Amino acid sequence: MLNLTPRYINTRIDELPSALQPLAAQSFTLARLYAGRGITEPTELDTSLSGLLPAEGLHGVTEAVRLLDNAIDERQRILIVGDFDCDGATSTALMMRALTKMGTEVDFLVPDRFKYGYGLTPEIVELGIETFQPDMIVTVDNGISSHEGVARAQADGITVIITDHHLTTKETPPAEAVVNPNQLDCDFTSKALVGVGVAFYVLGRLAKLRREAGKSTVQVSQYLDLVALGTIADVGVLDKNNRILVHHGLAAIRQGRCCLGILALLEQAGRDPKQLQAQDFGFVLGPRINAAGRMDNMRIGIECLLTEDWGTAQRLAQELEQLNRTRRQVEGEMRAQADNIVQVLANSNDASDNNGTDTDNYIDSDEHGDMIAQHTPDKKTADNHKRSTNKRSIVLYQDDWHQGVIGIVAGRLKESHYLPSIVFAPADTERTGDDDAIKGSARSIAGVHIRDAIEQVAERHPDLISHFGGHAMAAGLTLKRRNFDAFVAAFNEVMAQMDDEVFAEQKFSDGPLQASDFSLWFAEHLADASIWGHGFAPPIFDGVFEVLSFKVLKDKHLKLSLRYPDVQYPIDAIYFNYDNSVWDYRAKQVHVLFQLDINEWNGKQSLQLMVRDLAVVETS
């Protein structure tokens, strides 16, 4: 049997929160799902816009709005400085659309990650001055750590407004206004807003102020398609506030009330906007927008979200589609290299443990020694890699890796090994000397706050890390190539202080389904019962099934026909990229962890189980 952790243990209606018991009379499964996600009152599921937290709770929003209002009235030139990911792109597009409608002159600038790096740096400020001569700079999805950039702008008399959501434990830059729910002294109840959510709040408050004053304004809620896309793509925690924002943005796209760029991207992906689900923001739209910032320049993605011409939207969407295909190819090559490195290190650990072999010599004599040497200039580095992949972390670097996809590769490593993973690449592939910069992207597991872990390293070793920032689950950092060894050792010291339980993956289940739940109606109802995602986990169930038949597709996918007690018809199931070590062709009964799905083929719909894990219980 699978070793699963129940998300909610109570199994009777009278054990549910009292406010959910009337719902349980209609669907006990749905009531149990909500209870397992901390819902105790039906009001917590309300999706009306009136349920949003008031903007006044955001520290600094009143001053930011006052400055923006004056800038519009005085026809000042405003420059939006964004970030090169999907959150940054949607934030920038939102600011551009709303401020233009309010009647001001506004431009945007997004740092090329390969030339300038992240944030409002002095170099970006100078480029902005040279190109646009702005009176005001507004950052979106960045700026909370940009002290030098703010100082450079103010030296030229430019007003700076920072809107951001990244975590900080330091004093904020002395900009004229700073809006960030995660800054010190901000009492805004939700800390889960992403960059586009913060921009939405600022613009919404500005629009209200100008409406009450009888000035030119705009209905900012018409841009919730952008807010929904940025929120899911940036893996924002889906608390009530974010669920409301995503709900309305998703509804707008389904009804065709969205920017042409989103429709063009969906066309490229072969997706029907009417059938869009929240997860498609992260798996379909987000990667295509992000491909611009990863492989080229995010201006392509932003222009796609800004254009009002269908032909232009299609052309830009095609460019993004091609960039995304290139990204997949580069990512695949890097993933294969990373997997090989991790495997070599694991094998060398086993050899050292079992035979007393000197691990450094073992690695150097391996057939992959040259590849290891590319990112481990000496044996000490190889040893650091050994330790970093020994149950606590994976930290890798190679001179020819592409910094645009290191975050994706780190995420894949984290998923496959369930370890905090950091992947580094050169800041400039033409400069790989010891004193040249390398950039790392980190992805983490539950229980390891990766930004705070990196901050601990920075506090203990002040000269080791040049820059860093991020969140609990993802972070970025820059250091000199010569400091890689020392960083790996220091990071492992932080990991060593954590409890072993943190590194043991828990697989959660919402328990068994009732026989009546195995239906198209329930699968459709479940998909629309909430906005599911990070922080409001998509439903996943388990049960023991009888195996009626099976077949292996393309040598890597397992297709099953199953029977469940009191269900009168066979149930189809598919296990993509199945682990053949857990399968037995004689299987008679299987314990399956699965999600409900609707399979569409030749215009017909059928219920399908998406298998996430499987254990053979009985063989014939």
C-alpha positions as CSV (number, residue, x, y, z in Angstrom):
1,M,0.0,0.0,0.0
2,L,1.1,3.6,-0.6
3,N,2.3,5.6,2.4
4,L,-0.1,8.6,2.3
5,T,-0.9,11.4,4.7
6,P,-4.6,12.2,5.0
7,R,-5.3,15.9,4.4
8,Y,-8.4,15.6,6.6
9,I,-9.0,12.7,9.0
10,N,-12.7,13.0,9.9
11,T,-15.1,10.7,8.1
12,R,-18.5,11.7,9.3
13,I,-20.7,14.7,8.5
14,D,-21.2,15.6,12.2
15,E,-17.4,15.8,12.6
16,L,-17.2,18.6,9.9
17,P,-17.2,22.3,10.9
18,S,-20.9,23.1,11.6
19,A,-21.1,25.7,8.8
20,L,-20.0,23.1,6.2
21,Q,-22.5,20.4,7.3
22,P,-25.3,21.7,5.1
23,L,-23.0,21.5,2.1
24,A,-22.0,17.9,3.1
25,A,-25.6,16.9,2.7
26,Q,-25.2,17.7,-1.0
27,S,-21.6,16.5,-1.4
28,F,-19.7,15.1,1.5
29,T,-16.6,14.8,-0.6
30,L,-16.6,18.5,-1.5
31,A,-17.2,19.5,2.2
32,R,-14.3,17.3,3.2
33,L,-12.1,18.9,0.6
34,Y,-12.8,22.4,1.9
35,A,-12.3,21.4,5.5
36,G,-9.0,19.9,4.6
37,R,-7.9,23.3,3.3
38,G,-8.8,25.2,6.4
39,I,-12.2,26.4,5.3
40,T,-14.6,26.7,8.3
41,E,-17.2,29.2,6.9
42,P,-18.9,29.3,3.5
43,T,-18.0,33.0,3.4
44,E,-14.4,32.0,2.9
45,L,-15.4,30.6,-0.5
46,D,-17.0,33.9,-1.6
47,T,-15.6,35.1,-4.9
48,S,-17.3,38.5,-5.2
49,L,-15.0,41.5,-5.8
50,S,-16.5,43.1,-2.8
51,G,-14.8,40.4,-0.7
52,L,-11.3,41.8,-1.6
53,L,-9.3,43.3,1.2
54,P,-9.4,47.1,1.1
55,A,-6.4,48.9,-0.5
56,E,-6.0,51.3,2.4
57,G,-4.4,48.4,4.4
58,L,-1.3,48.5,2.1
59,H,1.4,50.6,3.7
60,G,2.5,53.4,1.3
61,V,-0.4,53.1,-1.1
62,T,-1.9,56.5,-0.2
63,E,1.3,58.4,-0.9
64,A,1.9,56.4,-4.1
65,V,-1.6,57.2,-5.4
66,R,-1.1,60.9,-4.5
67,L,2.1,61.1,-6.5
68,L,0.7,59.2,-9.5
69,D,-2.4,61.4,-9.5
70,N,-0.3,64.6,-9.5
71,A,2.0,63.1,-12.3
72,I,-1.0,62.5,-14.5
73,D,-2.5,65.9,-13.9
74,E,0.9,67.6,-14.7
75,R,1.5,65.4,-17.8
76,Q,4.7,64.0,-16.3
77,R,6.6,61.3,-18.2
78,I,6.3,58.0,-16.3
79,L,8.6,55.1,-16.9
80,I,7.6,51.6,-15.7
81,V,10.5,49.4,-14.8
82,G,9.5,45.7,-14.8
83,D,10.9,42.3,-14.3
84,F,11.7,39.6,-16.9
85,D,9.2,37.0,-15.8
86,C,5.5,36.5,-16.4
87,D,4.6,38.4,-13.2
88,G,6.8,41.3,-14.3
89,A,5.3,41.2,-17.8
90,T,1.7,41.2,-16.6
91,S,2.5,43.9,-14.0
92,T,4.1,46.1,-16.7
93,A,1.2,45.6,-19.2
94,L,-1.3,46.4,-16.5
95,M,0.4,49.6,-15.6
96,M,0.8,50.6,-19.2
97,R,-2.8,49.9,-20.1
98,A,-4.4,51.6,-17.0
99,L,-2.1,54.7,-16.9
100,T,-2.5,55.3,-20.7
101,K,-6.3,55.2,-20.3
102,M,-6.0,57.8,-17.5
103,G,-4.3,60.1,-20.0
104,T,-0.6,60.1,-19.1
105,E,2.5,59.6,-21.2
106,V,4.0,56.3,-20.1
107,D,6.8,54.0,-21.3
108,F,8.2,50.8,-20.0
109,L,11.7,49.3,-19.7
110,V,12.5,45.7,-18.6
111,P,16.1,44.8,-17.9
112,D,17.7,42.3,-20.2
113,R,18.7,39.6,-17.8
114,F,21.8,38.8,-19.8
115,K,23.1,42.4,-19.7
116,Y,21.7,44.1,-16.6
117,G,20.4,41.5,-14.3
118,Y,17.4,41.9,-12.0
119,G,15.9,45.0,-10.5
120,L,16.2,48.8,-10.5
121,T,20.0,49.0,-10.9
122,P,21.9,52.2,-11.4
123,E,22.7,51.0,-15.0
124,I,19.0,50.5,-15.7
125,V,18.2,53.9,-14.3
126,E,20.8,55.5,-16.6
127,L,19.5,53.6,-19.6
128,G,16.0,54.8,-18.7
129,I,17.2,58.4,-18.5
130,E,19.0,58.2,-21.7
131,T,16.1,56.6,-23.6
132,F,13.0,58.1,-22.1
133,Q,13.9,61.2,-19.9
134,P,11.3,60.3,-17.3
135,D,10.0,62.5,-14.5
136,M,8.9,59.5,-12.5
137,I,9.9,55.8,-12.3
138,V,7.5,53.2,-11.1
139,T,8.8,49.7,-10.5
140,V,6.6,46.6,-10.7
141,D,7.6,43.2,-9.3
142,N,11.0,44.6,-8.2
143,G,12.7,47.4,-6.3
144,I,12.5,46.4,-2.7
145,S,16.2,46.0,-2.5
146,S,17.3,48.6,-5.0
147,H,18.9,51.2,-2.8
148,E,21.6,52.2,-5.3
149,G,19.1,52.4,-8.2
150,V,16.8,54.7,-6.2
151,A,19.7,56.9,-5.2
152,R,20.8,57.2,-8.9
153,A,17.3,58.2,-10.0
154,Q,16.8,60.7,-7.3
155,A,20.2,62.3,-8.1
156,D,18.6,63.3,-11.4
157,G,15.5,64.6,-9.7
158,I,13.3,61.6,-10.7
159,T,10.5,60.6,-8.3
160,V,10.6,56.9,-7.6
161,I,7.6,54.7,-6.6
162,I,8.4,51.1,-5.7
163,T,5.7,48.4,-6.1
164,D,6.9,44.9,-5.2
165,H,6.0,41.8,-3.3
166,H,9.4,40.2,-2.6
167,L,10.5,39.5,0.9
168,T,12.9,41.7,2.8
169,T,14.2,41.9,6.3
170,K,16.1,45.1,5.6
171,E,15.0,48.7,5.6
172,T,13.2,49.7,2.4
173,P,15.0,52.1,-0.1
174,P,14.2,55.8,0.5
175,A,11.9,56.1,-2.5
176,E,9.1,58.6,-2.4
177,A,6.6,55.8,-2.0
178,V,7.0,52.0,-1.4
179,V,4.1,49.6,-1.7
180,N,4.8,46.0,-0.7
181,P,2.7,43.8,1.6
182,N,5.9,42.1,2.7
183,Q,7.8,45.2,3.7
184,L,8.4,46.0,7.4
185,D,5.5,47.8,9.1
186,C,2.9,46.8,6.5
187,D,-0.2,45.4,8.2
188,F,-2.0,44.2,5.0
189,T,-3.6,41.0,6.0
190,S,-2.7,39.0,2.8
191,K,1.1,38.6,2.3
192,A,0.4,36.5,-0.8
193,L,-0.1,39.2,-3.4
194,V,2.3,38.9,-6.3
195,G,3.7,41.8,-8.3
196,V,0.7,42.2,-10.6
197,G,-1.6,42.0,-7.6
198,V,0.2,44.9,-5.9
199,A,0.0,46.9,-9.1
200,F,-3.7,46.1,-9.4
201,Y,-4.3,47.5,-5.9
202,V,-2.3,50.7,-6.5
203,L,-4.1,51.3,-9.8
204,G,-7.5,50.5,-8.3
205,R,-7.0,53.0,-5.5
206,L,-5.8,55.6,-8.0
207,A,-8.8,55.0,-10.3
208,K,-11.1,55.4,-7.4
209,L,-9.5,58.7,-6.3
210,R,-9.7,60.2,-9.8
211,R,-13.2,59.0,-10.3
212,E,-14.3,60.7,-7.1
213,A,-12.5,63.9,-8.2
214,G,-14.2,63.8,-11.6
215,K,-10.9,63.2,-13.5
216,S,-10.1,60.9,-16.3
217,T,-10.0,57.3,-15.0
218,V,-10.5,53.7,-15.9
219,Q,-12.2,50.5,-14.6
220,V,-9.2,48.6,-13.5
221,S,-11.1,45.4,-12.9
222,Q,-11.3,45.0,-16.7
223,Y,-7.7,43.9,-16.6
224,L,-8.1,41.0,-14.2
225,D,-7.1,38.6,-17.0
226,L,-3.6,39.9,-16.5
227,V,-3.8,39.7,-12.7
228,A,-4.9,36.1,-12.9
229,L,-2.2,35.1,-15.3
230,G,0.6,36.7,-13.3
231,T,-0.7,35.4,-10.0
232,I,-0.8,31.7,-11.0
233,A,2.4,31.9,-13.2
234,D,4.3,33.3,-10.2
235,V,3.0,30.5,-8.0
236,G,1.2,33.0,-5.7
237,V,-0.4,31.4,-2.6
238,L,-4.1,31.1,-3.3
239,D,-5.5,32.6,-0.2
240,K,-9.1,34.0,-0.4
241,N,-7.9,37.3,-1.8
242,N,-5.9,35.8,-4.6
243,R,-8.7,33.2,-5.4
244,I,-11.1,36.1,-5.9
245,L,-8.6,37.9,-8.3
246,V,-8.0,34.7,-10.3
247,H,-11.7,33.7,-10.4
248,H,-12.7,36.9,-12.1
249,G,-9.7,36.9,-14.4
250,L,-10.4,33.4,-15.5
251,A,-14.1,34.1,-16.1
252,A,-13.2,37.1,-18.2
253,I,-10.9,35.0,-20.5
254,R,-13.5,32.3,-20.8
255,Q,-16.0,35.0,-22.0
256,G,-13.4,36.5,-24.4
257,R,-13.1,39.7,-22.4
258,C,-9.3,39.7,-22.3
259,C,-6.3,41.1,-24.1
260,L,-5.7,39.8,-27.6
261,G,-2.3,38.5,-26.7
262,I,-3.8,35.9,-24.3
263,L,-6.2,34.7,-27.0
264,A,-3.4,34.5,-29.5
265,L,-1.2,32.5,-27.1
266,L,-4.1,30.1,-26.5
267,E,-4.6,29.7,-30.2
268,Q,-0.9,28.8,-30.5
269,A,-1.3,26.2,-27.8
270,G,-4.5,24.8,-29.3
271,R,-6.6,25.6,-26.3
272,D,-10.2,26.8,-26.2
273,P,-10.5,29.9,-24.0
274,K,-14.0,28.7,-23.0
275,Q,-12.5,25.6,-21.4
276,L,-9.6,27.4,-19.7
277,Q,-8.7,26.2,-16.1
278,A,-6.6,28.1,-13.5
279,Q,-3.7,25.6,-13.9
280,D,-3.4,26.6,-17.6
281,F,-2.0,30.0,-16.5
282,G,0.9,28.1,-15.1
283,F,1.4,25.3,-17.6
284,V,0.2,26.9,-20.9
285,L,0.3,30.7,-20.9
286,G,3.0,31.4,-18.3
287,P,5.8,29.3,-20.0
288,R,5.2,31.0,-23.3
289,I,5.4,34.5,-21.8
290,N,8.4,33.5,-19.7
291,A,10.2,32.2,-22.7
292,A,10.8,35.8,-23.9
293,G,12.6,36.7,-20.7
294,R,14.5,33.4,-20.5
295,M,15.7,33.2,-24.1
296,D,15.6,36.8,-25.5
297,N,14.0,39.9,-24.1
298,M,10.7,40.3,-22.2
299,R,9.7,43.2,-24.4
300,I,8.2,40.6,-26.9
301,G,6.0,39.2,-24.1
302,I,4.8,42.6,-22.9
303,E,4.1,43.8,-26.4
304,C,2.0,40.7,-27.0
305,L,-0.1,41.6,-23.9
306,L,-0.4,45.2,-25.0
307,T,-1.3,45.1,-28.7
308,E,-4.8,45.9,-29.9
309,D,-4.2,44.4,-33.3
310,W,-5.1,40.7,-33.9
311,G,-2.5,40.2,-36.6
312,T,0.2,41.6,-34.4
313,A,-0.9,39.5,-31.5
314,Q,-0.7,36.4,-33.6
315,R,2.8,37.3,-34.9
316,L,4.1,37.9,-31.4
317,A,2.4,34.8,-30.1
318,Q,4.2,32.8,-32.8
319,E,7.5,34.3,-31.8
320,L,6.8,33.4,-28.2
321,E,5.9,29.8,-29.2
322,Q,9.2,29.4,-31.1
323,L,11.1,30.8,-28.1
324,N,9.4,28.4,-25.8
325,R,10.3,25.5,-28.1
326,T,13.9,26.6,-28.0
327,R,13.7,26.9,-24.2
328,R,12.4,23.3,-24.0
329,Q,15.3,22.1,-26.1
330,V,17.9,23.9,-24.0
331,E,16.2,22.9,-20.8
332,G,16.1,19.2,-21.9
333,E,19.9,19.2,-22.6
334,M,20.7,20.9,-19.2
335,R,18.4,18.5,-17.3
336,A,20.1,15.5,-18.8
337,Q,23.5,16.9,-17.9
338,A,22.3,17.7,-14.4
339,D,20.7,14.3,-13.9
340,N,23.9,12.6,-15.0
341,I,26.0,14.7,-12.6
342,V,23.7,13.9,-9.7
343,Q,23.8,10.2,-10.6
344,V,27.6,10.2,-10.8
345,L,27.8,11.8,-7.4
346,A,25.3,9.4,-5.9
347,N,27.2,6.5,-7.3
348,S,30.5,7.8,-5.9
349,N,28.9,8.2,-2.5
350,D,27.8,4.6,-2.7
351,A,31.2,3.5,-3.7
352,S,32.8,5.5,-0.9
353,D,30.4,4.2,1.7
354,N,30.6,0.5,0.6
355,N,34.2,0.1,-0.4
356,G,36.0,2.9,1.4
357,T,37.0,4.4,-2.0
358,D,38.3,7.9,-2.0
359,T,35.4,9.8,-3.4
360,D,37.4,12.5,-5.2
361,N,39.5,10.1,-7.1
362,Y,36.4,8.0,-8.0
363,I,34.7,11.0,-9.5
364,D,37.8,12.1,-11.4
365,S,38.2,8.7,-12.9
366,D,34.5,8.4,-13.9
367,E,33.6,8.7,-17.6
368,H,31.8,11.9,-16.8
369,G,34.9,13.4,-15.2
370,D,35.3,16.0,-17.9
371,M,31.8,17.2,-17.4
372,I,32.2,17.3,-13.7
373,A,35.4,19.2,-14.1
374,Q,33.6,21.9,-16.2
375,H,31.7,23.0,-13.1
376,T,34.1,21.7,-10.5
377,P,37.5,23.2,-11.1
378,D,39.2,21.1,-8.4
379,K,38.5,18.0,-6.3
380,K,37.3,20.1,-3.4
381,T,34.4,21.3,-5.5
382,A,33.5,17.8,-6.5
383,D,33.5,16.9,-2.8
384,N,31.2,19.8,-2.2
385,H,28.8,18.5,-4.9
386,K,29.0,15.1,-3.2
387,R,27.9,16.5,0.1
388,S,25.3,18.8,-1.5
389,T,23.5,15.8,-3.0
390,N,23.7,13.7,0.1
391,K,20.1,13.9,1.4
392,R,20.1,17.6,2.1
393,S,20.5,19.6,-1.2
394,I,21.6,19.7,-4.8
395,V,23.8,22.6,-5.9
396,L,25.3,22.5,-9.4
397,Y,27.1,24.8,-11.8
398,Q,28.6,24.4,-15.3
399,D,30.4,27.0,-17.4
400,D,28.2,26.5,-20.5
401,W,24.8,26.4,-18.9
402,H,22.1,28.9,-19.9
403,Q,21.0,31.2,-17.1
404,G,17.6,31.6,-18.7
405,V,16.5,28.1,-17.8
406,I,18.4,27.4,-14.5
407,G,15.2,28.0,-12.5
408,I,13.3,25.4,-14.4
409,V,16.1,22.9,-14.1
410,A,16.3,23.6,-10.4
411,G,12.6,23.0,-10.1
412,R,12.8,19.7,-11.9
413,L,15.6,18.5,-9.7
414,K,13.7,19.6,-6.6
415,E,10.6,17.6,-7.8
416,S,12.5,14.5,-8.8
417,H,14.8,14.3,-5.7
418,Y,12.7,16.2,-3.1
419,L,15.6,18.3,-2.1
420,P,16.3,22.1,-2.1
421,S,18.1,22.6,-5.4
422,I,20.2,25.5,-6.7
423,V,21.4,25.6,-10.3
424,F,24.1,28.2,-11.3
425,A,25.1,29.5,-14.7
426,P,27.5,32.2,-15.8
427,A,26.2,35.7,-15.9
428,D,28.0,36.0,-19.2
429,T,29.1,32.8,-21.0
430,E,32.0,34.7,-22.5
431,R,33.3,35.5,-19.0
432,T,34.0,32.4,-16.8
433,G,37.0,33.4,-14.8
434,D,37.2,33.1,-11.1
435,D,36.3,36.7,-10.5
436,D,33.4,36.7,-12.9
437,A,29.8,36.5,-11.7
438,I,27.6,33.4,-11.7
439,K,23.9,33.5,-11.1
440,G,21.9,30.9,-9.3
441,S,18.2,30.0,-9.2
442,A,16.9,28.1,-6.2
443,R,13.8,26.0,-5.7
444,S,12.8,24.5,-2.4
445,I,10.6,22.0,-0.5
446,A,8.1,22.5,2.2
447,G,9.9,23.3,5.5
448,V,13.0,24.9,3.9
449,H,12.5,28.6,3.5
450,I,15.1,29.0,0.7
451,R,15.4,32.8,0.8
452,D,16.0,32.7,4.6
453,A,18.5,29.9,4.2
454,I,20.5,31.9,1.7
455,E,20.2,35.0,4.0
456,Q,21.8,32.9,6.8
457,V,24.7,32.1,4.5
458,A,25.0,35.8,3.7
459,E,25.0,36.8,7.3
460,R,27.6,34.3,8.3
461,H,29.8,35.0,5.3
462,P,29.2,38.6,4.3
463,D,31.7,38.6,1.4
464,L,30.3,35.4,-0.2
465,I,27.1,36.5,-1.9
466,S,26.8,39.6,-4.1
467,H,23.0,39.8,-4.3
468,F,20.0,37.6,-3.4
469,G,16.3,37.8,-3.0
470,G,13.1,35.8,-3.3
471,H,10.5,33.8,-1.4
472,A,10.0,30.7,0.7
473,M,10.0,28.4,-2.3
474,A,12.1,30.2,-4.9
475,A,15.0,32.6,-4.8
476,G,17.8,34.0,-6.9
477,L,21.4,34.9,-6.0
478,T,24.7,36.1,-7.6
479,L,28.2,35.3,-6.5
480,K,31.7,35.2,-7.9
481,R,32.7,31.9,-9.6
482,R,35.6,31.5,-7.1
483,N,33.1,31.5,-4.2
484,F,31.1,28.6,-5.5
485,D,32.9,26.0,-3.3
486,A,32.6,28.1,-0.2
487,F,28.9,28.8,-0.9
488,V,28.1,25.1,-1.3
489,A,29.8,24.3,2.0
490,A,28.1,27.2,3.8
491,F,24.7,26.3,2.4
492,N,25.2,22.7,3.5
493,E,26.0,23.9,7.0
494,V,22.6,25.6,7.1
495,M,20.8,22.5,5.8
496,A,22.6,20.3,8.3
497,Q,20.9,22.2,11.1
498,M,17.4,21.2,10.0
499,D,15.5,18.2,11.2
500,D,15.6,15.0,9.2
501,E,11.8,15.0,8.9
502,V,11.9,18.1,6.7
503,F,13.6,16.1,3.9
504,A,11.1,13.2,4.0
505,E,8.5,13.8,1.3
506,Q,4.9,13.6,2.4
507,K,2.3,12.5,-0.1
508,F,-1.1,13.9,0.8
509,S,-4.5,12.4,-0.1
510,D,-8.0,13.7,0.3
511,G,-9.1,10.1,0.9
512,P,-11.4,7.8,-1.0
513,L,-14.2,8.9,-3.3
514,Q,-17.7,7.7,-3.0
515,A,-19.0,5.5,-5.8
516,S,-21.3,8.3,-7.0
517,D,-18.3,10.6,-7.4
518,F,-16.9,8.6,-10.3
519,S,-18.9,10.7,-12.9
520,L,-18.4,13.3,-15.5
521,W,-20.8,15.6,-13.6
522,F,-18.7,15.5,-10.4
523,A,-15.4,15.9,-12.3
524,E,-16.8,19.1,-13.9
525,H,-18.3,20.3,-10.7
526,L,-15.0,19.7,-8.8
527,A,-12.9,21.6,-11.4
528,D,-15.1,24.7,-10.9
529,A,-15.7,24.3,-7.2
530,S,-12.8,26.6,-6.4
531,I,-9.6,28.1,-7.8
532,W,-7.2,25.2,-7.0
533,G,-3.4,25.6,-6.9
534,H,-0.5,26.6,-4.7
535,G,-1.8,27.1,-1.1
536,F,-5.2,25.6,-2.0
537,A,-4.1,22.2,-3.2
538,P,-5.9,20.6,-6.1
539,P,-8.0,17.6,-5.0
540,I,-6.2,14.3,-5.0
541,F,-7.7,11.0,-3.9
542,D,-6.7,7.4,-3.3
543,G,-8.4,4.0,-3.4
544,V,-8.0,0.3,-4.0
545,F,-9.1,-0.8,-7.4
546,E,-9.4,-4.1,-9.2
547,V,-7.3,-4.3,-12.4
548,L,-9.4,-5.4,-15.4
549,S,-6.8,-4.8,-18.1
550,F,-3.7,-2.7,-18.8
551,K,-1.4,-1.8,-21.7
552,V,1.9,0.1,-22.0
553,L,1.9,3.0,-24.4
554,K,5.1,4.2,-26.2
555,D,7.1,2.2,-23.7
556,K,6.6,4.8,-21.0
557,H,2.9,5.3,-20.2
558,L,0.6,2.8,-18.3
559,K,-3.0,2.7,-19.3
560,L,-5.4,0.9,-17.0
561,S,-9.0,-0.2,-16.9
562,L,-10.1,-0.4,-13.3
563,R,-13.2,-1.5,-11.3
564,Y,-14.2,0.2,-8.0
565,P,-16.8,-1.1,-5.5
566,D,-20.4,-0.1,-6.4
567,V,-19.4,1.6,-9.6
568,Q,-21.2,-0.2,-12.4
569,Y,-18.8,0.5,-15.2
570,P,-15.0,0.2,-15.9
571,I,-12.9,3.3,-15.0
572,D,-10.1,4.4,-17.3
573,A,-6.8,5.5,-15.8
574,I,-3.5,6.8,-17.2
575,Y,-0.1,6.9,-15.5
576,F,2.2,9.0,-17.6
577,N,5.9,8.3,-17.4
578,Y,5.2,5.5,-14.9
579,D,7.7,3.9,-12.7
580,N,8.1,0.4,-14.1
581,S,9.8,-0.7,-10.9
582,V,6.4,-0.5,-9.1
583,W,4.4,-2.3,-11.7
584,D,3.8,-6.0,-12.0
585,Y,2.0,-7.4,-15.1
586,R,0.2,-9.9,-12.8
587,A,-1.4,-7.1,-10.8
588,K,-4.9,-7.9,-9.7
589,Q,-5.5,-5.1,-7.2
590,V,-3.7,-1.7,-7.0
591,H,-3.7,1.2,-4.5
592,V,-3.8,4.3,-6.6
593,L,-3.2,8.0,-5.8
594,F,-5.1,10.0,-8.5
595,Q,-6.8,13.1,-9.7
596,L,-10.1,13.2,-11.6
597,D,-9.8,14.3,-15.2
598,I,-12.1,14.6,-18.2
599,N,-10.6,13.0,-21.4
600,E,-11.8,14.4,-24.7
601,W,-11.4,12.3,-27.8
602,N,-13.2,12.6,-31.1
603,G,-15.7,15.0,-29.6
604,K,-16.6,12.7,-26.8
605,Q,-15.9,13.1,-23.1
606,S,-15.1,10.4,-20.6
607,L,-14.0,10.2,-17.0
608,Q,-10.3,9.4,-16.5
609,L,-8.1,9.0,-13.5
610,M,-4.7,10.8,-13.7
611,V,-2.5,8.4,-11.7
612,R,0.1,10.2,-9.5
613,D,1.4,7.1,-7.7
614,L,0.6,3.4,-7.6
615,A,1.3,0.3,-5.6
616,V,0.4,-3.3,-6.5
617,V,-1.6,-4.8,-3.6
618,E,-2.4,-8.2,-5.0
619,T,-1.2,-10.3,-7.9
620,S,-2.9,-13.2,-9.7
